[in-house]
Amino acid sequence: MNALPETAPQDTPRLTTRSIRSFVLRQGRMSPAQVRAYEDLLPCLGIEYATQPLDFAQAFGRLAPVVVEIGFGMGETTARIAEAMPGTNFLGLEVHAPGVGALLKLVGEKQLANVRVIRHDAVEVMQNMIAPASLAGIHIFFPDPWPKARHHKRRLIQSAFVALLASRLAPGGYLHCATDWEEYAQQMLEVLSAEPRLINAANGFAAKPAYRPLTKFEARGLKLGHGVRDVLFRQMPGAHLESAGGQT
């Protein structure tokens, strides 16, 4: 008899500010394999939230370009990109335990050495743990669209957060967002275009970069007629990096 799925671990991520959340914590279910991966691999691949900048060389055991993925979901895209780009370090930020367990399971199966995970609010991590001008790239793929107008304030892509992200990119670093909600895609394009430290790498929306794989989620959406939009901006060379969100 197959074991029944287990409930997600109860170590709910600590949230230290009262800012509006772009996510809702849900009680998820995890497969036994995901629970094992969570328990076995999080102690060595997980990074505890802290209020000081993270030493990337120490965290990954090497010096290499670092890409942060915000809200990696069940980790399929993260694992596939990390496998295809072994020379880059990937730091995944996710609050939901089932997603963390799923990614760690893939990391274990693929024996990936270039993935680390922080289970905490991405805004606080970017403010306090990521030093200015330290990232080669940032991925935000299919964030919660919060489709109701009264909930748009909860969307992750807002001007203040984009300013913070821009300050964490090294010169020439990139910010890549993708969504299958046309109206949210337009908002992303407008907000990123208004950030003075970023420049559009395309003329409007970008073609899907080769490194971003077609996931099951995206394939299902395309089959239903949901167009996917990629928004790709780069840190302007020589841009003055000011502190964002009161953090340096």
C-alpha positions as CSV (number, residue, x, y, z in Angstrom):
1,M,0.0,0.0,0.0
2,N,1.3,3.5,-0.9
3,A,1.8,5.8,2.0
4,L,-0.6,8.7,2.2
5,P,0.7,12.2,1.5
6,E,1.9,13.9,4.6
7,T,1.2,17.5,5.7
8,A,3.7,20.1,5.1
9,P,6.3,20.8,7.9
10,Q,5.0,23.3,10.3
11,D,8.1,25.5,10.5
12,T,6.1,28.4,9.0
13,P,8.6,31.1,7.8
14,R,8.9,34.0,10.1
15,L,7.8,37.3,8.7
16,T,9.4,40.3,10.4
17,T,7.6,43.2,8.8
18,R,4.0,44.2,8.4
19,S,4.2,45.1,4.7
20,I,1.6,43.9,2.3
21,R,2.2,40.3,1.3
22,S,2.2,39.2,-2.3
23,F,1.4,35.6,-1.2
24,V,-0.9,33.7,1.1
25,L,0.5,31.0,3.4
26,R,-1.4,27.8,2.7
27,Q,-1.4,24.5,4.5
28,G,-0.1,22.2,1.8
29,R,0.3,18.5,1.3
30,M,3.6,16.8,0.6
31,S,4.4,13.4,-0.8
32,P,6.6,11.1,1.4
33,A,9.5,11.7,-1.1
34,Q,9.1,15.5,-0.8
35,V,9.1,15.2,3.0
36,R,12.2,13.1,3.0
37,A,14.0,15.6,0.7
38,Y,12.9,18.5,2.9
39,E,14.1,16.8,6.0
40,D,17.3,15.4,4.5
41,L,18.5,18.2,2.2
42,L,17.2,21.4,3.8
43,P,19.8,21.3,6.6
44,C,22.6,21.4,4.0
45,L,21.1,23.3,1.1
46,G,18.8,25.6,3.0
47,I,19.9,29.0,4.2
48,E,18.5,30.6,7.3
49,Y,17.0,34.1,7.0
50,A,19.2,36.7,8.6
51,T,19.4,40.5,8.7
52,Q,22.9,40.7,7.3
53,P,24.2,40.2,3.7
54,L,24.7,36.7,2.6
55,D,28.3,35.6,1.7
56,F,27.6,33.8,-1.6
57,A,31.1,32.2,-1.7
58,Q,30.5,30.6,1.7
59,A,26.9,29.6,1.0
60,F,27.7,27.9,-2.3
61,G,31.3,26.8,-1.6
62,R,32.6,28.6,-4.7
63,L,32.7,32.0,-6.5
64,A,30.3,32.1,-9.4
65,P,27.6,34.4,-10.8
66,V,24.4,34.3,-8.7
67,V,20.9,34.3,-10.0
68,V,17.9,34.6,-7.6
69,E,14.6,33.1,-8.4
70,I,11.7,34.5,-6.5
71,G,8.7,32.2,-5.9
72,F,9.9,29.1,-7.6
73,G,6.7,27.1,-7.1
74,M,7.4,23.4,-7.3
75,G,10.9,24.0,-8.6
76,E,10.7,22.4,-12.0
77,T,12.0,25.4,-13.8
78,T,14.7,26.2,-11.2
79,A,16.1,22.6,-11.4
80,R,16.1,22.5,-15.2
81,I,17.9,25.8,-15.5
82,A,20.4,25.0,-12.8
83,E,21.1,21.7,-14.5
84,A,21.7,23.4,-17.9
85,M,23.9,26.1,-16.3
86,P,26.3,24.4,-13.9
87,G,28.6,27.4,-13.9
88,T,26.0,29.7,-12.3
89,N,24.7,29.6,-8.7
90,F,21.0,29.7,-8.2
91,L,19.3,30.9,-5.0
92,G,15.6,30.1,-4.8
93,L,13.2,32.0,-2.5
94,E,9.9,30.3,-1.7
95,V,7.6,30.4,1.4
96,H,5.6,27.2,0.7
97,A,7.0,24.0,2.2
98,P,5.6,21.7,-0.5
99,G,7.4,23.7,-3.2
100,V,10.7,23.7,-1.2
101,G,10.3,19.9,-0.7
102,A,9.6,19.4,-4.4
103,L,12.7,21.4,-5.5
104,L,15.0,19.7,-3.0
105,K,13.7,16.3,-4.3
106,L,14.7,17.4,-7.9
107,V,18.0,18.7,-6.7
108,G,18.8,15.4,-5.0
109,E,17.7,13.4,-8.1
110,K,19.8,15.5,-10.4
111,Q,22.7,15.8,-8.0
112,L,22.8,19.6,-8.4
113,A,25.5,21.4,-6.5
114,N,24.6,24.9,-7.6
115,V,21.2,25.4,-5.9
116,R,20.4,26.8,-2.4
117,V,17.1,27.7,-0.9
118,I,15.8,30.3,1.5
119,R,12.2,29.7,2.9
120,H,11.3,33.3,3.7
121,D,9.5,36.4,2.4
122,A,11.4,37.5,-0.7
123,V,11.0,41.2,0.0
124,E,12.8,40.8,3.3
125,V,15.5,38.6,1.8
126,M,16.2,41.0,-0.9
127,Q,16.3,43.9,1.5
128,N,18.5,42.4,4.1
129,M,20.4,39.4,2.7
130,I,21.3,40.5,-0.8
131,A,24.1,43.1,-1.1
132,P,23.7,45.9,-3.7
133,A,25.2,45.2,-7.1
134,S,25.8,41.5,-6.3
135,L,23.5,39.6,-8.6
136,A,23.9,38.4,-12.2
137,G,20.2,38.0,-12.6
138,I,16.7,37.7,-11.0
139,H,13.9,35.4,-12.2
140,I,10.3,35.9,-11.4
141,F,8.2,33.4,-13.4
142,F,4.4,33.3,-13.2
143,P,3.9,35.2,-9.9
144,D,0.4,35.2,-8.5
145,P,-1.5,37.6,-10.7
146,W,-4.1,38.6,-8.1
147,P,-6.6,39.2,-10.9
148,K,-9.3,41.1,-8.9
149,A,-8.8,44.8,-9.1
150,R,-9.0,45.3,-5.4
151,H,-6.1,42.9,-4.9
152,H,-3.7,44.4,-7.4
153,K,-1.9,46.1,-4.6
154,R,-0.7,42.6,-3.5
155,R,1.1,42.0,-6.8
156,L,4.8,41.4,-6.4
157,I,5.8,43.7,-9.3
158,Q,5.4,47.2,-7.9
159,S,7.6,50.2,-8.4
160,A,9.2,50.1,-4.9
161,F,10.1,46.4,-5.1
162,V,11.4,46.8,-8.7
163,A,13.6,49.6,-7.5
164,L,15.0,47.3,-4.7
165,L,15.6,44.6,-7.3
166,A,17.4,47.0,-9.6
167,S,19.7,48.0,-6.8
168,R,20.7,44.4,-6.2
169,L,21.7,43.7,-9.8
170,A,25.3,44.1,-10.9
171,P,26.0,46.3,-13.9
172,G,24.6,44.4,-16.9
173,G,22.6,42.1,-14.7
174,Y,19.1,41.2,-15.8
175,L,15.6,41.0,-14.4
176,H,13.4,38.5,-16.2
177,C,9.7,38.2,-15.5
178,A,7.1,36.0,-17.2
179,T,3.3,35.7,-16.9
180,D,0.3,34.3,-18.7
181,W,-2.0,37.2,-17.6
182,E,-2.0,39.8,-20.3
183,E,-3.0,42.7,-18.1
184,Y,-0.3,41.8,-15.5
185,A,2.2,41.6,-18.3
186,Q,1.4,45.1,-19.4
187,Q,1.8,46.3,-15.8
188,M,5.2,44.5,-15.5
189,L,6.3,46.3,-18.7
190,E,5.1,49.7,-17.5
191,V,6.7,49.3,-14.0
192,L,10.0,48.1,-15.2
193,S,10.1,50.7,-18.0
194,A,9.7,53.4,-15.3
195,E,12.7,52.2,-13.3
196,P,15.6,54.5,-14.3
197,R,18.3,51.9,-13.5
198,L,16.8,49.4,-16.0
199,I,16.7,49.3,-19.7
200,N,14.5,47.0,-21.8
201,A,16.5,44.3,-23.5
202,A,13.8,44.0,-26.2
203,N,11.4,46.2,-28.1
204,G,8.4,45.7,-25.8
205,F,7.9,42.1,-24.7
206,A,10.9,39.8,-25.2
207,A,11.0,36.4,-27.0
208,K,11.2,33.5,-24.6
209,P,14.9,33.1,-23.8
210,A,16.3,29.7,-24.5
211,Y,17.3,29.1,-20.9
212,R,13.7,29.3,-19.7
213,P,12.1,25.9,-20.2
214,L,8.5,25.3,-21.2
215,T,7.0,23.9,-18.0
216,K,3.9,21.7,-17.7
217,F,2.0,24.7,-16.2
218,E,2.9,26.9,-19.2
219,A,2.2,24.2,-21.7
220,R,-1.3,23.7,-20.2
221,G,-1.9,27.4,-20.3
222,L,-0.9,27.6,-24.0
223,K,-3.2,24.8,-24.8
224,L,-6.0,26.8,-23.2
225,G,-5.1,29.8,-25.3
226,H,-3.3,31.7,-22.5
227,G,-0.5,33.7,-24.2
228,V,2.7,33.9,-22.2
229,R,4.7,37.2,-22.1
230,D,8.3,37.5,-21.1
231,V,9.7,40.9,-19.8
232,L,13.4,41.2,-19.8
233,F,15.3,44.2,-18.6
234,R,19.0,44.8,-17.8
235,Q,20.8,47.0,-15.3
236,M,22.1,50.0,-17.2
237,P,25.9,50.0,-17.3
238,G,27.2,52.7,-15.1
239,A,23.9,53.3,-13.4
240,H,24.2,54.8,-9.9
241,L,23.1,52.2,-7.4
242,E,21.3,53.9,-4.6
243,S,20.0,52.1,-1.6
244,A,16.4,50.8,-2.0
245,G,13.8,50.3,0.7
246,G,16.0,52.0,3.3
247,Q,18.6,49.1,3.0
248,T,22.1,49.2,1.8
